[in-house]
Structures are given as structure tokens and as C-alpha cells.
Amino acid sequence: MIDTANFDLICIGSGPAGQRAAVQAAKLGKRVAVIEQQDFVGGACIDTGTIPSKTFREAVRRVFSRPRLAGADTRSFPSRIRPTMEQLVAHVEQVIQREIGIVADALTRNDVTLVHGRASFLDAHTISVATRDGARVLRGDNVLIAVGTKPGSTRGAAPDGDTLLTSDNVLQMKRLPRTMVVVGAGVIGIEYTSMFAALGVHVTLIDQRPRPLEFLDHEIVDELVHQLRKNDVVLRCGEAVEHVEVVAGPPRQGLLRLASGKHLVADVVLLTSGRIGSTESLNLQAAGLVADDRGRLTVDQHYRTQVAHIRAAGDVIGFPALAATSSEQGRIAACHMFGAPTEPMSAHFPVGIYAIPEVSMVGATEEELTKQRIPYESGLARYREISRGPIVGDDSGMFKMLFHRDDRTLLGCHCIGSGATELIHVGQAVLALGGGLDYFLTNVFNYPTLAECYKVAALNAANKLALVRQATRNGAAESAVRENIVE
């Protein structure tokens, strides 16, 4: 007979959502268990996603994104030392192990029971865990499903870790390829495209949508595309991939057939065109749950599924599927479970895309405001106009703020360039506190810093608004004169 352990909360998954929910519940004095199918904690965020990809980016950036200093000889073609994959990922494993230790320590310090194994529902409160030592049964008054996602369909041959790759195993390549095709121009696809292009890999990026990253401000995307093309990236938007296969060679290569009839060949094919919820092994039916056709779960504003005591958070519930928002979702879900006071997650969360160059945004885009017929004015600053830009060797960065035309409140911030994901937080704070143009006009920012972009963009917007006001007054005065003449 198998003994059943009882808990106030069982978290399935130890990624950002599961970890934060577990710690929050433990802080409230609850007995908590975390089930993790891997031999280590942290989930895909630490193992194959956010941490390794961003660490890899830093290695690439340090090798090939050196500042173009004033006075440098720009006539000679810069020599490019081609690193090995081993050199590029040398630091990745160290960072991963450090992050695993941090998560494990947080769970241990808060007396969270950690069970390694594959979870499967027996009923809505009971979960069987297949561990190396046999089955364990856990019973929870509350359950949080935070299993994350995994790569979706490969449109043909299965990933082999050599020629046909996904974002889960791309950093396990043994050698740096000469050519690469990236399928999917979402966040992951754009990030890896820019990284490998910076390394001198000839990258072709394919997406069936007419433009990449449609949720971003279009002017920012246009600049990103321009930067990618400067690194010889070939973009094929509006193209769908029908089939992928691996040709034995020699040399061994990937062959893609597009819906348009085109064929592409590359040393490596990286598939990033979609991820699905990792729910297929959970036996959701036994708990009274049903996932959608992409393995994702539907939740309400308190992250409750169709079964009230079972919640879900993180990538498994879909958009925005960011590590930061997943963590906050887990914390809020745990608070709601046990009646602890909490506020909903702010609608003004930042989005960071760790491409080369970085892209970040918070708030509304120009396209959204135009569609909603909200009157606005934009203020623009370019890194080449800010002293810090030339200092760090970035003359192509761009920063934009959007203000309501009538009450001058801040509506959105958008940035592309060095430090964009850090710089955006100033705008996030002002946006959340209901501030606007006057804050930026009356405050002083450190010199020389990229934060000066806020001042320059605010002055730019203020000048535009002043011109509109003057034109409006002149127009009104002219109309009044005409009316008097007619009278």
C-alpha cells in the first residue's frame, strides 16, 4: 500500500510560476509540495529557455558588438575571429547551475517538499508521481499547474540535435554552422536569428505572417529588420513551410519545401514557430480538465481553471508567456487560494526581446492608439543624439514615448538599442503612477546616460504639441476674422 502525503498546495512544475507560488504559500504558513519531472529545479526557464539563451547572447555580444570608437580606421574591413560553440556556451552551464542553486535554496529555506518525477492526476485532488524509486501519491487541497511549454510540430523529420533543432536544443550544437534557416519570426526566432547572424552565420528567417513581431510598434520593428539585414539576414515573410527533412549528404543538411514551391538548403534548421503546453502526460481528464488543441489551459482572472481548486499559471495558459509575468501569476494565484490580500497584475508590464539589438516596450503602440481613435503625440530620441550613445558605440538606437494629446499622460514607451530592457523601467513606473509629459520636462536625468532619452523625447513631444496649439489658435483666429467680415 502506498502512503499518501497531504498538502495545502501542490505545484506541478518548478519554473517561475510554480516556484513563486510555492514560496508564497509557504510564507503564508501552508504545507507545500513541488513536483518537478527533471532532476533539477527551475523548469525550462533555467534549463533551455530564458537563462541559457540570454547568457549565450552576452557571449555573442562581447565577441562581436564592440563599440565603434571615434577615430577608428573605418576603411579597413574588420577581422572576425570565428569562435567555437564550445567557447560560446562555456559560461552558460555555470550560470544555469548557479540559478538552479538559487531556486533550490529558496524552496528548501521555506520548507517546501520537492518531489522529482512525472505527475499524473488520479482525481481532482490526488496526483501520482512516477519517481526513480517508484510511485508516490500526493493529495492537495489546492493544485497549481505550471508545467510550461515545449516545442510544437516539426513539419516532418524529428529534431536530431545536429541538423534539425528546436530552441530546446540549439545550444547543444557541436559546431557553429555556416548557414542556418530559422522557421518562425516570433520572439525566440528573432532572438536566435540576430545572435547567429552577429556570429557571421548566414541566416534566412521564414514566417508565414506578413511582418515579424506584430504586437510591437511598427517603427521599432522596421528598425530591427533594418539592423538584421545589415547583418545579412534574409527575411522571407508571408512564406509557409510545408515540409522539412534532413539530407544525409555529404554534407548533412536540412532541406525545406515552402508552400510557394521554393526550396531552401542550410547546414542547420532551427524550428521556433510555436510551442505547446506540456500537459499531455498529466491525465487532465481524471481531474475534470480539458486543454485546448495546443495543450494550454483556460483560466479566469484569479487563474482558476474549470475546477475551482485547480489553478494554472505561466506559459501553459498562453499570452504573455514571459518569465516575469509567470512569476507574478504564480504569486497572485497562491494569494487568492488562501485569502491573502493582493492586487491584480498590472496591465503595464514590460516586454523585453533580447535580440541584438535589444527591444523593449511598455504600454500602447501607435497602431493600437490609432485603431482606438485615441489622440496622441509622439516624442522621439535617437541614441546618436545622446552622449551615452557614442560612448557605448551605439548610433542606431531609438527611443519613443507616446502622450495623450489632451491631458499629456504617458501612454506608451518603445525602445530599440543598447540597454533597452533596463531603460524601459523608468517609463513603466511613470505609466503605472499615471504620470505624463510634465514629469519628464521638469526632472533631471544623470549625464551622460541613456536615460537622457526620456528628456529629449519629452522635449520633442512638447515642441510638437506647442506647434499644434499655435496652429489651432491661428486657425481659430482666422475663422473669427472671416466671420466678422461676412457679418
KOLTI-952582 format. One record per residue (C-alpha): residue in one letter; x, y, z. Coordinates in Angstrom, 1 decimal, padded with zeros to 4 digits, always signed. Layout:
<nodes>
{node "a",{X,Y,Z}}
...
</nodes>
This chain:
<nodes>
{node "m",{+000.0,+000.0,+000.0}}
{node "i",{+001.3,+003.5,-001.0}}
{node "d",{+001.1,+006.2,+001.7}}
{node "t",{-000.5,+009.4,+000.6}}
{node "a",{+001.1,+012.7,+001.7}}
{node "n",{-001.3,+015.6,+002.2}}
{node "f",{-000.5,+019.2,+001.3}}
{node "d",{-002.3,+022.5,+001.3}}
{node "l",{-000.9,+023.2,-002.2}}
{node "i",{+000.8,+021.0,-004.8}}
{node "c",{+002.6,+022.9,-007.6}}
{node "i",{+003.3,+020.8,-010.7}}
{node "g",{+006.4,+022.4,-012.2}}
{node "s",{+009.2,+024.4,-010.6}}
{node "g",{+009.6,+027.2,-013.2}}
{node "p",{+008.9,+030.8,-012.4}}
{node "a",{+005.2,+030.3,-011.7}}
{node "g",{+005.5,+027.1,-009.7}}
{node "q",{+008.4,+028.3,-007.7}}
{node "r",{+006.9,+031.7,-006.8}}
{node "a",{+003.5,+030.2,-005.9}}
{node "a",{+005.2,+027.6,-003.7}}
{node "v",{+007.3,+030.1,-001.8}}
{node "q",{+004.3,+032.5,-001.4}}
{node "a",{+002.1,+029.7,+000.0}}
{node "a",{+004.9,+028.6,+002.4}}
{node "k",{+005.2,+032.2,+003.6}}
{node "l",{+001.5,+032.0,+004.5}}
{node "g",{+002.2,+029.0,+006.7}}
{node "k",{+000.9,+026.4,+004.3}}
{node "r",{+002.3,+022.9,+003.6}}
{node "v",{+003.5,+022.9,+000.1}}
{node "a",{+004.9,+020.4,-002.4}}
{node "v",{+006.5,+021.0,-005.8}}
{node "i",{+006.7,+018.2,-008.4}}
{node "e",{+009.4,+018.6,-011.0}}
{node "q",{+010.0,+015.9,-013.7}}
{node "q",{+013.6,+017.0,-014.3}}
{node "d",{+016.4,+016.1,-011.9}}
{node "f",{+016.9,+019.8,-011.1}}
{node "v",{+014.6,+022.7,-010.4}}
{node "g",{+013.9,+025.8,-012.4}}
{node "g",{+011.9,+024.4,-015.4}}
{node "a",{+012.5,+025.3,-019.0}}
{node "c",{+013.3,+028.9,-018.0}}
{node "i",{+016.6,+027.8,-016.5}}
{node "d",{+017.2,+024.6,-018.5}}
{node "t",{+016.6,+025.5,-022.1}}
{node "g",{+014.9,+028.9,-022.3}}
{node "t",{+015.4,+032.4,-020.7}}
{node "i",{+018.7,+031.9,-018.8}}
{node "p",{+020.8,+029.9,-021.3}}
{node "s",{+019.6,+032.0,-024.3}}
{node "k",{+020.3,+035.3,-022.6}}
{node "t",{+023.7,+034.1,-021.4}}
{node "f",{+024.6,+032.9,-024.9}}
{node "r",{+023.6,+036.4,-026.2}}
{node "e",{+026.0,+038.1,-023.8}}
{node "a",{+028.8,+035.8,-025.1}}
{node "v",{+028.0,+036.8,-028.7}}
{node "r",{+027.6,+040.5,-027.9}}
{node "r",{+031.0,+040.6,-026.1}}
{node "v",{+032.8,+039.0,-029.0}}
{node "f",{+031.3,+040.9,-031.9}}
{node "s",{+029.5,+044.0,-030.6}}
{node "r",{+032.5,+046.1,-029.7}}
{node "p",{+032.0,+049.9,-029.8}}
{node "r",{+032.9,+051.8,-032.9}}
{node "l",{+035.1,+054.4,-031.3}}
{node "a",{+035.7,+057.8,-032.7}}
{node "g",{+038.9,+058.0,-034.7}}
{node "a",{+038.9,+054.3,-035.5}}
{node "d",{+040.0,+053.4,-039.0}}
{node "t",{+036.7,+052.6,-040.8}}
{node "r",{+038.4,+052.0,-044.2}}
{node "s",{+039.7,+048.6,-043.3}}
{node "f",{+037.4,+045.6,-043.1}}
{node "p",{+037.2,+044.4,-039.5}}
{node "s",{+038.7,+040.9,-039.0}}
{node "r",{+036.4,+038.4,-037.5}}
{node "i",{+037.7,+035.6,-035.3}}
{node "r",{+035.2,+032.7,-035.6}}
{node "p",{+034.6,+031.2,-032.1}}
{node "t",{+033.6,+027.7,-031.5}}
{node "m",{+030.3,+026.7,-029.9}}
{node "e",{+032.2,+025.3,-027.0}}
{node "q",{+033.7,+028.7,-026.4}}
{node "l",{+030.4,+030.4,-026.7}}
{node "v",{+028.5,+028.2,-024.3}}
{node "a",{+031.3,+027.8,-021.8}}
{node "h",{+029.7,+030.2,-019.4}}
{node "v",{+026.1,+029.0,-020.0}}
{node "e",{+026.4,+025.9,-017.8}}
{node "q",{+027.9,+027.8,-015.0}}
{node "v",{+025.1,+030.3,-014.9}}
{node "i",{+022.5,+027.6,-015.2}}
{node "q",{+024.0,+025.7,-012.2}}
{node "r",{+024.0,+029.0,-010.2}}
{node "e",{+020.3,+029.7,-011.0}}
{node "i",{+019.4,+026.1,-010.1}}
{node "g",{+021.1,+026.5,-006.7}}
{node "i",{+019.2,+029.8,-006.1}}
{node "v",{+015.8,+028.2,-006.8}}
{node "a",{+016.6,+025.1,-004.8}}
{node "d",{+017.7,+027.1,-001.9}}
{node "a",{+014.6,+029.2,-001.9}}
{node "l",{+012.4,+026.1,-001.8}}
{node "t",{+014.5,+024.5,+000.9}}
{node "r",{+014.6,+027.6,+003.1}}
{node "n",{+010.8,+027.7,+003.0}}
{node "d",{+010.3,+024.0,+003.9}}
{node "v",{+008.8,+023.2,+000.5}}
{node "t",{+008.7,+019.4,-000.2}}
{node "l",{+010.4,+018.7,-003.6}}
{node "v",{+009.4,+015.6,-005.5}}
{node "h",{+011.2,+014.7,-008.7}}
{node "g",{+009.2,+012.7,-011.1}}
{node "r",{+006.4,+012.7,-013.7}}
{node "a",{+003.0,+013.8,-012.3}}
{node "s",{-000.4,+012.4,-013.4}}
{node "f",{-003.8,+013.1,-011.9}}
{node "l",{-005.7,+010.2,-010.2}}
{node "d",{-008.6,+012.5,-009.4}}
{node "a",{-009.1,+016.3,-008.9}}
{node "h",{-007.2,+016.2,-005.5}}
{node "t",{-004.8,+013.3,-005.9}}
{node "i",{-001.6,+013.1,-008.0}}
{node "s",{+000.6,+010.1,-008.7}}
{node "v",{+004.3,+010.8,-009.2}}
{node "a",{+006.4,+008.3,-011.1}}
{node "t",{+009.8,+008.7,-009.5}}
{node "r",{+013.0,+006.7,-009.9}}
{node "d",{+012.2,+004.9,-006.7}}
{node "g",{+008.6,+004.0,-007.7}}
{node "a",{+005.3,+005.8,-007.5}}
{node "r",{+004.4,+008.3,-004.8}}
{node "v",{+000.9,+009.7,-004.2}}
{node "l",{+000.3,+013.2,-003.1}}
{node "r",{-003.0,+014.8,-002.1}}
{node "g",{-003.6,+018.5,-002.3}}
{node "d",{-006.4,+020.8,-001.2}}
{node "n",{-005.2,+023.1,-004.0}}
{node "v",{-003.2,+022.4,-007.1}}
{node "l",{-001.3,+024.8,-009.4}}
{node "i",{-000.4,+023.5,-012.9}}
{node "a",{+002.7,+025.3,-014.0}}
{node "v",{+004.3,+022.8,-016.4}}
{node "g",{+005.2,+025.4,-019.1}}
{node "t",{+005.5,+024.5,-022.8}}
{node "k",{+007.6,+022.5,-025.3}}
{node "p",{+008.4,+022.9,-029.0}}
{node "g",{+005.4,+022.1,-031.3}}
{node "s",{+005.2,+020.3,-034.6}}
{node "t",{+008.4,+020.0,-036.6}}
{node "r",{+006.6,+019.6,-040.0}}
{node "g",{+008.5,+016.4,-041.0}}
{node "a",{+011.6,+014.9,-039.6}}
{node "a",{+012.2,+014.8,-035.8}}
{node "p",{+014.8,+017.1,-034.3}}
{node "d",{+018.1,+015.3,-034.2}}
{node "g",{+020.2,+017.8,-032.2}}
{node "d",{+022.6,+018.3,-035.1}}
{node "t",{+020.9,+019.4,-038.3}}
{node "l",{+017.3,+019.9,-037.3}}
{node "l",{+017.0,+021.8,-034.0}}
{node "t",{+014.5,+023.5,-031.7}}
{node "s",{+015.0,+026.2,-029.2}}
{node "d",{+015.3,+023.5,-026.5}}
{node "n",{+018.5,+022.0,-028.0}}
{node "v",{+020.0,+024.7,-030.3}}
{node "l",{+022.8,+025.5,-027.8}}
{node "q",{+023.8,+021.8,-027.8}}
{node "m",{+025.2,+022.1,-031.3}}
{node "k",{+028.7,+020.8,-031.6}}
{node "r",{+029.9,+023.3,-034.1}}
{node "l",{+028.9,+026.7,-035.4}}
{node "p",{+027.2,+026.4,-038.8}}
{node "r",{+027.9,+028.4,-041.9}}
{node "t",{+024.2,+028.6,-042.9}}
{node "m",{+021.0,+028.4,-041.0}}
{node "v",{+017.3,+028.7,-041.6}}
{node "v",{+015.1,+029.8,-038.7}}
{node "v",{+011.4,+029.0,-039.0}}
{node "g",{+009.3,+031.4,-037.1}}
{node "a",{+009.8,+035.1,-036.6}}
{node "g",{+008.4,+035.3,-033.1}}
{node "v",{+010.4,+036.4,-030.1}}
{node "i",{+012.6,+033.2,-029.9}}
{node "g",{+013.2,+033.1,-033.6}}
{node "i",{+014.1,+036.8,-033.8}}
{node "e",{+016.5,+036.5,-030.8}}
{node "y",{+018.4,+033.5,-032.2}}
{node "t",{+018.4,+034.9,-035.7}}
{node "s",{+020.1,+038.0,-034.5}}
{node "m",{+022.6,+036.1,-032.3}}
{node "f",{+023.8,+033.7,-035.0}}
{node "a",{+023.8,+036.5,-037.7}}
{node "a",{+026.1,+038.5,-035.4}}
{node "l",{+028.4,+035.4,-035.4}}
{node "g",{+028.7,+035.6,-039.1}}
{node "v",{+026.2,+032.7,-039.8}}
{node "h",{+024.2,+033.4,-043.0}}
{node "v",{+020.6,+033.2,-041.6}}
{node "t",{+017.4,+033.0,-043.5}}
{node "l",{+014.3,+033.8,-041.4}}
{node "i",{+010.9,+032.5,-042.5}}
{node "d",{+007.5,+033.3,-041.2}}
{node "q",{+004.0,+033.0,-042.7}}
{node "r",{+002.9,+036.3,-041.2}}
{node "p",{+003.4,+039.5,-043.3}}
{node "r",{+005.7,+041.1,-040.7}}
{node "p",{+007.5,+039.8,-037.6}}
{node "l",{+006.6,+040.7,-034.0}}
{node "e",{+003.2,+042.3,-035.0}}
{node "f",{+002.5,+043.3,-031.4}}
{node "l",{+005.4,+045.7,-031.3}}
{node "d",{+005.4,+049.3,-032.5}}
{node "h",{+005.8,+049.1,-036.3}}
{node "e",{+008.5,+051.8,-036.4}}
{node "i",{+010.6,+049.8,-033.9}}
{node "v",{+010.1,+046.6,-035.9}}
{node "d",{+011.2,+048.4,-039.1}}
{node "e",{+014.4,+049.5,-037.4}}
{node "l",{+015.0,+045.9,-036.1}}
{node "v",{+014.5,+044.5,-039.5}}
{node "h",{+017.0,+047.1,-040.9}}
{node "q",{+019.6,+046.0,-038.3}}
{node "l",{+019.0,+042.3,-039.2}}
{node "r",{+019.5,+043.0,-042.9}}
{node "k",{+022.7,+044.9,-042.1}}
{node "n",{+023.9,+041.6,-040.7}}
{node "d",{+022.9,+039.8,-044.0}}
{node "v",{+019.8,+038.2,-042.6}}
{node "v",{+017.4,+037.2,-045.4}}
{node "l",{+013.7,+037.6,-044.3}}
{node "r",{+011.0,+035.7,-046.1}}
{node "c",{+007.8,+036.9,-044.6}}
{node "g",{+004.5,+035.6,-045.9}}
{node "e",{+006.0,+032.2,-046.6}}
{node "a",{+004.8,+028.9,-045.0}}
{node "v",{+006.9,+025.8,-044.6}}
{node "e",{+005.3,+022.7,-045.9}}
{node "h",{+007.9,+020.1,-045.1}}
{node "v",{+011.3,+019.7,-043.5}}
{node "e",{+013.7,+016.8,-044.0}}
{node "v",{+017.4,+016.0,-043.4}}
{node "v",{+019.5,+015.1,-046.3}}
{node "a",{+022.3,+012.6,-045.4}}
{node "g",{+024.8,+014.2,-047.8}}
{node "p",{+027.7,+014.6,-047.6}}
{node "p",{+027.4,+017.2,-046.2}}
{node "r",{+024.5,+016.5,-044.0}}
{node "q",{+022.0,+019.4,-044.5}}
{node "g",{+018.4,+020.4,-043.9}}
{node "l",{+016.0,+020.7,-046.8}}
{node "l",{+012.8,+022.8,-046.6}}
{node "r",{+009.9,+022.9,-049.0}}
{node "l",{+007.9,+026.1,-048.9}}
{node "a",{+004.2,+026.4,-049.8}}
{node "s",{+005.2,+028.8,-052.6}}
{node "g",{+007.2,+026.0,-054.2}}
{node "k",{+010.6,+027.3,-053.1}}
{node "h",{+013.3,+025.0,-051.7}}
{node "l",{+015.9,+026.1,-049.1}}
{node "v",{+019.0,+024.3,-048.0}}
{node "a",{+021.1,+025.0,-044.9}}
{node "d",{+023.6,+023.4,-042.6}}
{node "v",{+021.1,+023.8,-039.7}}
{node "v",{+017.3,+024.3,-039.5}}
{node "l",{+016.1,+025.9,-036.3}}
{node "l",{+012.3,+025.5,-035.7}}
{node "t",{+010.8,+028.2,-033.4}}
{node "s",{+007.4,+028.6,-034.9}}
{node "g",{+005.3,+027.6,-031.9}}
{node "r",{+005.2,+025.9,-028.5}}
{node "i",{+002.5,+023.7,-026.9}}
{node "g",{+001.6,+023.2,-023.3}}
{node "s",{+003.4,+020.3,-021.6}}
{node "t",{+000.1,+018.8,-020.4}}
{node "e",{-000.2,+015.6,-022.4}}
{node "s",{+001.0,+013.3,-019.6}}
{node "l",{-001.0,+014.9,-016.7}}
{node "n",{-004.1,+012.8,-017.3}}
{node "l",{-006.2,+016.0,-017.1}}
{node "q",{-009.5,+014.2,-017.7}}
{node "a",{-009.2,+012.5,-014.3}}
{node "a",{-009.2,+016.0,-012.7}}
{node "g",{-012.1,+017.2,-014.8}}
{node "l",{-009.9,+019.4,-017.0}}
{node "v",{-009.6,+019.8,-020.8}}
{node "a",{-006.7,+021.5,-022.6}}
{node "d",{-007.1,+023.3,-025.9}}
{node "d",{-005.6,+022.0,-029.2}}
{node "r",{-002.3,+023.5,-028.2}}
{node "g",{-002.2,+021.9,-024.8}}
{node "r",{-003.0,+025.1,-023.0}}
{node "l",{-005.4,+025.7,-020.1}}
{node "t",{-008.0,+028.4,-019.8}}
{node "v",{-008.2,+030.3,-016.5}}
{node "d",{-010.2,+033.2,-015.0}}
{node "q",{-008.8,+036.5,-013.6}}
{node "h",{-007.7,+034.6,-010.5}}
{node "y",{-006.0,+031.8,-012.5}}
{node "r",{-008.7,+029.3,-011.7}}
{node "t",{-009.4,+026.5,-014.2}}
{node "q",{-012.8,+024.9,-014.8}}
{node "v",{-012.1,+023.1,-011.5}}
{node "a",{-012.2,+025.8,-008.8}}
{node "h",{-009.4,+024.4,-006.6}}
{node "i",{-007.1,+023.8,-009.5}}
{node "r",{-005.2,+026.8,-010.9}}
{node "a",{-002.8,+027.3,-013.7}}
{node "a",{-000.1,+029.9,-014.4}}
{node "g",{+002.8,+030.6,-016.6}}
{node "d",{+003.3,+029.7,-020.2}}
{node "v",{+000.8,+026.9,-020.0}}
{node "i",{-002.0,+029.5,-020.0}}
{node "g",{-000.6,+031.4,-023.0}}
{node "f",{+000.0,+035.1,-023.5}}
{node "p",{+002.1,+036.8,-022.4}}
{node "a",{+004.2,+033.8,-021.6}}
{node "l",{+007.1,+035.8,-020.1}}
{node "a",{+009.2,+034.6,-017.1}}
{node "a",{+008.5,+037.8,-015.2}}
{node "t",{+004.7,+037.7,-015.7}}
{node "s",{+004.7,+033.9,-015.0}}
{node "s",{+006.3,+034.5,-011.6}}
{node "e",{+003.8,+037.2,-010.7}}
{node "q",{+000.9,+035.0,-011.9}}
{node "g",{+002.1,+032.2,-009.5}}
{node "r",{+002.3,+034.6,-006.6}}
{node "i",{-001.1,+036.1,-007.2}}
{node "a",{-002.7,+032.6,-007.6}}
{node "a",{-001.3,+031.5,-004.3}}
{node "c",{-002.6,+034.5,-002.5}}
{node "h",{-006.1,+034.0,-003.9}}
{node "m",{-006.0,+030.4,-002.9}}
{node "f",{-005.6,+031.2,+000.8}}
{node "g",{-007.4,+034.5,+001.0}}
{node "a",{-004.3,+036.7,+001.3}}
{node "p",{-004.8,+040.3,+000.1}}
{node "t",{-003.3,+041.0,-003.3}}
{node "e",{-003.8,+043.2,-006.3}}
{node "p",{-004.2,+042.0,-009.9}}
{node "m",{-001.1,+042.0,-012.0}}
{node "s",{-000.6,+045.4,-013.6}}
{node "a",{-001.6,+045.7,-017.3}}
{node "h",{+001.5,+047.8,-017.8}}
{node "f",{+004.1,+045.0,-017.7}}
{node "p",{+007.2,+045.4,-019.8}}
{node "v",{+008.1,+043.2,-022.8}}
{node "g",{+011.8,+042.6,-023.4}}
{node "i",{+013.2,+041.0,-026.6}}
{node "y",{+016.8,+040.1,-026.1}}
{node "a",{+017.8,+040.3,-029.8}}
{node "i",{+020.9,+042.1,-031.0}}
{node "p",{+019.9,+045.0,-030.7}}
{node "e",{+017.6,+044.7,-027.6}}
{node "v",{+014.0,+045.7,-028.0}}
{node "s",{+011.6,+046.6,-025.2}}
{node "m",{+008.2,+048.2,-024.7}}
{node "v",{+005.5,+049.0,-022.2}}
{node "g",{+002.0,+050.4,-022.7}}
{node "a",{+000.3,+051.1,-026.0}}
{node "t",{+001.7,+051.2,-029.5}}
{node "e",{+000.9,+053.9,-032.1}}
{node "e",{-001.1,+051.3,-034.1}}
{node "e",{-003.3,+050.5,-031.1}}
{node "l",{-004.0,+054.1,-030.3}}
{node "t",{-004.8,+054.9,-033.9}}
{node "k",{-007.2,+052.0,-034.0}}
{node "q",{-008.9,+053.1,-030.8}}
{node "r",{-009.1,+056.7,-032.0}}
{node "i",{-007.1,+058.0,-029.0}}
{node "p",{-005.5,+061.4,-029.8}}
{node "y",{-001.7,+061.2,-029.1}}
{node "e",{+001.6,+062.8,-029.8}}
{node "s",{+004.9,+061.1,-030.1}}
{node "g",{+008.3,+062.2,-028.8}}
{node "l",{+011.5,+060.6,-030.3}}
{node "a",{+015.1,+060.5,-029.2}}
{node "r",{+017.9,+058.8,-031.1}}
{node "y",{+021.0,+057.4,-029.4}}
{node "r",{+023.3,+059.3,-031.7}}
{node "e",{+021.9,+062.5,-030.2}}
{node "i",{+022.6,+061.3,-026.6}}
{node "s",{+026.1,+061.5,-025.3}}
{node "r",{+026.0,+058.0,-024.0}}
{node "g",{+025.2,+056.6,-027.4}}
{node "p",{+028.6,+057.4,-029.0}}
{node "i",{+030.3,+056.4,-025.7}}
{node "v",{+028.9,+052.8,-025.9}}
{node "g",{+029.2,+052.7,-029.6}}
{node "d",{+025.5,+052.6,-030.4}}
{node "d",{+024.4,+055.2,-033.0}}
{node "s",{+021.4,+053.4,-034.3}}
{node "g",{+019.3,+053.1,-031.1}}
{node "m",{+015.9,+054.7,-030.9}}
{node "f",{+013.6,+055.7,-028.1}}
{node "k",{+009.9,+056.7,-028.4}}
{node "m",{+007.2,+057.9,-026.0}}
{node "l",{+003.5,+058.4,-026.7}}
{node "f",{+001.5,+061.0,-024.8}}
{node "h",{-002.2,+061.8,-024.8}}
{node "r",{-002.7,+064.9,-026.8}}
{node "d",{-005.3,+066.4,-024.3}}
{node "d",{-004.1,+065.6,-020.8}}
{node "r",{-000.5,+064.8,-021.7}}
{node "t",{-000.4,+061.5,-019.8}}
{node "l",{+002.1,+058.9,-020.8}}
{node "l",{+000.5,+056.1,-023.0}}
{node "g",{+003.5,+054.0,-024.0}}
{node "c",{+007.3,+053.7,-024.3}}
{node "h",{+009.2,+051.9,-027.0}}
{node "c",{+012.9,+051.4,-027.4}}
{node "i",{+015.4,+049.6,-029.5}}
{node "g",{+019.1,+049.7,-028.8}}
{node "s",{+021.7,+049.1,-026.0}}
{node "g",{+020.1,+048.7,-022.6}}
{node "a",{+016.6,+048.9,-023.9}}
{node "t",{+015.3,+046.3,-021.4}}
{node "e",{+016.7,+048.2,-018.5}}
{node "l",{+015.8,+051.7,-019.8}}
{node "i",{+012.1,+050.9,-020.2}}
{node "h",{+011.5,+050.6,-016.5}}
{node "v",{+011.5,+054.3,-015.9}}
{node "g",{+008.6,+054.6,-018.3}}
{node "q",{+006.9,+051.7,-016.7}}
{node "a",{+006.9,+053.4,-013.3}}
{node "v",{+005.6,+056.7,-014.7}}
{node "l",{+002.9,+054.9,-016.7}}
{node "a",{+001.8,+052.9,-013.6}}
{node "l",{+001.6,+056.0,-011.5}}
{node "g",{-000.4,+058.0,-014.0}}
{node "g",{+002.3,+060.4,-014.8}}
{node "g",{+003.0,+062.2,-018.0}}
{node "l",{+004.9,+064.7,-020.1}}
{node "d",{+005.3,+067.3,-017.2}}
{node "y",{+007.3,+064.7,-015.1}}
{node "f",{+009.9,+064.3,-017.8}}
{node "l",{+010.1,+068.0,-018.6}}
{node "t",{+010.7,+069.1,-015.0}}
{node "n",{+013.1,+066.4,-013.9}}
{node "v",{+016.8,+066.0,-014.4}}
{node "f",{+018.5,+062.8,-015.5}}
{node "n",{+022.1,+061.7,-015.0}}
{node "y",{+024.5,+062.8,-017.7}}
{node "p",{+025.8,+061.1,-019.7}}
{node "t",{+023.2,+058.2,-019.5}}
{node "l",{+020.8,+056.6,-021.9}}
{node "a",{+018.0,+057.8,-019.5}}
{node "e",{+018.5,+061.2,-021.1}}
{node "c",{+016.4,+059.8,-023.9}}
{node "y",{+013.4,+060.5,-021.7}}
{node "k",{+014.2,+064.2,-021.5}}
{node "v",{+015.0,+064.5,-025.2}}
{node "a",{+011.9,+062.6,-026.3}}
{node "a",{+009.7,+064.6,-023.9}}
{node "l",{+011.0,+067.9,-025.3}}
{node "n",{+010.4,+066.6,-028.8}}
{node "a",{+006.8,+065.8,-027.9}}
{node "a",{+006.3,+069.1,-026.1}}
{node "n",{+007.5,+071.0,-029.2}}
{node "k",{+005.1,+069.1,-031.4}}
{node "l",{+002.2,+069.8,-029.1}}
{node "a",{+003.1,+073.5,-029.0}}
{node "l",{+003.1,+073.7,-032.8}}
{node "v",{-000.3,+072.1,-032.9}}
{node "r",{-001.7,+074.5,-030.3}}
{node "q",{-000.3,+077.5,-032.2}}
{node "a",{-001.7,+076.3,-035.5}}
{node "t",{-005.1,+075.7,-033.8}}
{node "r",{-005.1,+079.2,-032.4}}
{node "n",{-004.1,+080.7,-035.7}}
{node "g",{-006.9,+078.7,-037.4}}
{node "a",{-009.4,+079.8,-034.8}}
{node "a",{-008.4,+083.5,-035.2}}
{node "e",{-008.6,+083.3,-039.0}}
{node "s",{-012.1,+081.8,-038.8}}
{node "a",{-013.2,+084.6,-036.4}}
{node "v",{-011.9,+087.3,-038.8}}
{node "r",{-013.8,+085.7,-041.7}}
{node "e",{-017.0,+085.5,-039.7}}
{node "n",{-016.7,+089.3,-038.8}}
{node "i",{-016.1,+090.1,-042.5}}
{node "v",{-019.2,+088.2,-043.5}}
{node "e",{-021.2,+089.9,-040.8}}
</nodes>
